[in-house]
């Protein structure tokens, strides 16, 4: 087997191994057998809601298991095709087999990411909060760049984006904002983006054209559906109303329609000013609060499972998960996985999938890498 073909095989096998690991392969096969047996039971539809859940889980497992088996078989067929070409010294046949492996490797990588989205809330819509760090206009401008980056990423996936909350900066940019991203698996993809993001560039606000480093934080949490019950004690809440703010349009009101809810025990604050109705904004803010409490519980469980605890850190040096350098050279580097891009413009235009895929894989494998930050 030529080195090129073997490289594609290694990629495919690594992707399939990761999917099997994420599925807990033997358990998944047993579970599919159990679900198939339940589907054949005529009493299943006595409880329509439970039946729908069974059918949904069955379809998901059938799809994941079927994809692994199909890719494995196609890889074996392509390898046999190449071996036949090598035995007969038929170069066109060898080239055709290697081309098949190349396409299969790309498909395996894409299917791998889909299979990794099996978390409790991965299929849900997502809230993405962006907060500017210390640094005034520089950080506020950076926060607005991140807002645009996630909006563009969502649009690339065909997701719908709504601006739920918005606080403009004094001179430029934003102090904070909350995006609601609607689309299947939007939380599953975006959840690995939570953390501090660092920007290095020649400041457009510095007359001396010096390099500046700016920080902003991103927090992603899932929209919870009606099947998930989150109890919130009204006595634990502080509710404030205020006048919506912004650069114009829907963010400027003449009444105190915006609502901010503070959950006193946890310190979580959620706000909404997207609607002109105070009642609707209150309902949205309450929904966001429940989602934040749910995300905190998911994070606690994950921390217990991994034996680690990760507290929310300050927005500053030493805590960043990714660095974006625009001058004197151009590079984006993820400090958890080591994934890099030489095209910050593309990344800031929403090309985030390679970073998300690597971070999702890392969550499954638990493997960490030592990555040095870039200047």
SULDA-V949088 format. One record per pair of residues at least 24 apart in sequence whose C-alpha atoms are under 8 Angstrom apart, sorted by the first residue. I is the first residue (numbers start at 1). J is the second residue. D is the distance in Angstrom with one decimal. If there is no record, write none. Layout:
((I;J;D) (I;J;D))
This chain:
((1;82;7.6) (1;83;7.2) (4;98;7.6) (5;98;5.5) (5;101;6.9) (5;102;7.9) (8;101;6.0) (8;102;5.9) (8;105;5.9) (9;75;7.5) (9;101;7.0) (9;105;7.4) (11;105;6.1) (11;109;7.9) (12;104;7.3) (12;105;5.1) (12;108;5.8) (12;109;7.4) (15;108;6.0) (15;109;6.0) (15;112;5.8) (16;68;6.3) (16;72;8.0) (16;108;7.1) (16;112;7.1) (18;112;7.3) (18;361;7.4) (18;364;7.6) (18;365;7.6) (19;68;7.7) (19;112;5.9) (19;115;6.1) (19;116;6.8) (20;68;8.0) (21;364;7.5) (22;115;7.6) (22;116;6.4) (22;364;6.1) (23;115;7.9) (28;61;7.1) (29;65;7.9) (32;58;6.3) (32;61;6.5) (32;62;7.2) (64;115;6.4) (67;111;7.8) (71;104;7.1) (71;108;7.2) (74;104;7.8) (75;101;6.6) (75;104;7.3) (113;357;5.9) (113;360;7.4) (113;361;7.7) (116;360;6.7) (116;361;7.2) (116;364;7.7) (117;185;7.1) (117;188;5.6) (117;189;7.5) (119;188;7.3) (121;187;7.2) (121;188;7.2) (121;222;6.5) (121;224;7.7) (122;185;5.4) (122;186;7.2) (122;187;5.3) (122;188;3.8) (122;189;7.5) (122;222;7.7) (123;184;5.3) (123;185;3.9) (123;186;6.7) (123;187;6.5) (123;188;6.2) (124;183;7.4) (124;184;6.2) (124;185;5.7) (124;186;6.4) (124;187;5.7) (124;188;7.5) (124;222;6.1) (124;223;6.1) (124;224;7.1) (124;225;7.9) (125;180;7.5) (125;181;5.8) (125;182;4.8) (125;183;5.7) (125;184;6.7) (125;185;6.8) (125;186;5.4) (125;187;5.6) (125;222;5.9) (125;223;5.2) (125;224;8.0) (126;180;5.9) (126;181;5.2) (126;182;6.6) (126;186;5.9) (126;187;4.6) (126;190;7.7) (126;220;6.7) (126;221;5.8) (126;222;4.5) (126;223;5.3) (127;178;6.6) (127;179;5.6) (127;180;4.7) (127;181;6.2) (127;187;7.8) (127;220;5.7) (127;221;5.4) (127;222;6.1) (127;223;6.6) (127;288;7.8) (128;178;5.6) (128;179;5.0) (128;180;6.5) (128;181;7.5) (128;218;6.9) (128;219;5.8) (128;220;4.6) (128;221;6.8) (129;176;7.3) (129;177;5.8) (129;178;4.4) (129;179;6.4) (129;218;5.6) (129;219;5.0) (129;220;6.3) (130;176;5.4) (130;177;5.4) (130;178;6.5) (130;216;7.0) (130;217;5.7) (130;218;4.6) (130;219;6.6) (131;175;6.0) (131;176;4.4) (131;177;6.8) (131;216;5.6) (131;217;5.2) (131;218;6.5) (132;174;7.1) (132;175;5.2) (132;176;6.1) (132;215;6.7) (132;216;4.4) (132;217;6.5) (133;214;7.4) (133;215;5.2) (133;216;4.8) (133;217;7.0) (133;315;5.4) (133;316;6.9) (134;214;8.0) (134;215;7.3) (134;315;7.4) (134;316;7.6) (135;214;6.8) (135;215;8.0) (137;169;7.0) (137;170;7.4) (137;171;6.4) (137;172;6.0) (137;173;6.9) (138;203;7.4) (138;205;7.5) (138;212;7.9) (138;214;6.2) (139;214;5.1) (139;215;5.8) (139;216;6.3) (140;169;6.0) (140;172;6.7) (140;173;4.6) (140;174;4.8) (140;175;5.4) (140;176;8.0) (140;216;7.9) (141;172;6.0) (141;173;3.9) (141;174;6.4) (142;173;7.1) (142;199;7.2) (142;214;6.8) (142;215;7.3) (142;216;6.8) (143;173;6.7) (143;174;6.1) (143;175;7.2) (143;176;7.2) (143;216;5.7) (143;217;8.0) (144;173;5.1) (144;174;5.5) (145;173;8.0) (145;348;7.3) (146;348;7.3) (147;177;7.6) (147;179;7.9) (148;348;7.7) (148;349;7.6) (149;347;7.5) (149;348;4.9) (149;349;5.4) (149;350;4.9) (150;350;6.2) (151;350;7.4) (152;349;5.9) (152;350;4.8) (153;349;7.1) (153;350;3.9) (153;351;6.4) (153;352;6.8) (154;181;6.9) (154;186;8.0) (154;350;7.6) (156;350;7.3) (158;183;7.6) (159;183;4.9) (159;186;7.7) (163;274;6.8) (164;272;5.6) (164;273;6.4) (164;274;5.0) (165;271;6.3) (165;272;5.0) (165;273;5.5) (165;274;6.2) (166;245;7.3) (166;246;6.7) (166;251;7.8) (166;273;7.5) (167;245;6.5) (167;246;6.3) (168;245;7.3) (168;246;5.6) (168;247;7.1) (187;220;7.4) (187;221;6.9) (187;222;5.6) (189;356;6.3) (189;357;7.9) (189;360;7.9) (190;220;6.7) (190;356;7.1) (191;220;5.4) (191;221;6.8) (192;220;7.9) (192;356;6.3) (192;359;6.2) (192;360;7.0) (193;218;6.7) (193;219;7.2) (193;220;6.9) (193;356;7.4) (194;218;5.0) (194;219;4.5) (194;220;5.5) (195;219;6.4) (195;319;7.8) (195;320;6.5) (195;321;5.9) (196;315;6.0) (196;316;7.3) (196;319;6.2) (196;320;4.3) (196;321;5.7) (196;322;7.2) (197;320;5.4) (197;321;6.1) (197;322;5.3) (197;323;6.1) (197;324;7.8) (198;320;6.2) (198;322;6.3) (198;323;4.7) (198;324;6.0) (199;323;6.0) (199;324;4.8) (199;325;6.0) (199;326;7.7) (200;323;7.7) (200;324;6.2) (200;325;4.7) (200;326;6.0) (200;327;6.7) (200;375;7.8) (201;325;6.3) (201;326;5.0) (201;327;5.0) (201;328;7.7) (202;326;7.7) (202;327;6.4) (211;327;7.5) (215;315;6.3) (215;316;5.9) (215;317;7.9) (216;315;6.3) (216;316;7.9) (217;315;6.1) (221;291;6.5) (221;292;6.2) (221;295;5.6) (222;291;5.9) (222;292;7.7) (222;295;6.7) (223;287;7.7) (223;288;7.2) (223;291;5.6) (224;287;7.8) (224;290;7.6) (224;291;5.7) (224;294;7.8) (230;290;6.1) (230;293;7.9) (230;294;7.3) (232;290;7.6) (236;263;5.9) (236;264;5.5) (236;265;6.7) (237;261;6.6) (237;262;5.6) (237;263;4.9) (237;264;6.0) (238;262;5.0) (238;263;6.6) (238;264;7.0) (244;273;5.7) (250;274;7.0) (250;275;7.7) (250;276;8.0) (257;281;7.3) (258;282;7.9) (259;285;7.0) (260;285;6.9) (261;285;6.6) (261;286;7.2) (261;289;7.7) (263;289;7.7) (268;292;7.6) (323;373;7.3) (323;374;7.1) (325;374;7.7) (325;375;7.5) (333;373;7.6) (333;374;7.5) (335;371;5.5) (335;372;7.0) (335;373;6.5) (336;368;7.2) (336;369;6.8) (336;370;7.8) (336;371;6.9) (337;362;7.3) (337;368;7.2) (337;369;6.3) (337;371;7.5) (338;369;7.2) (338;370;7.9) (338;371;5.8))
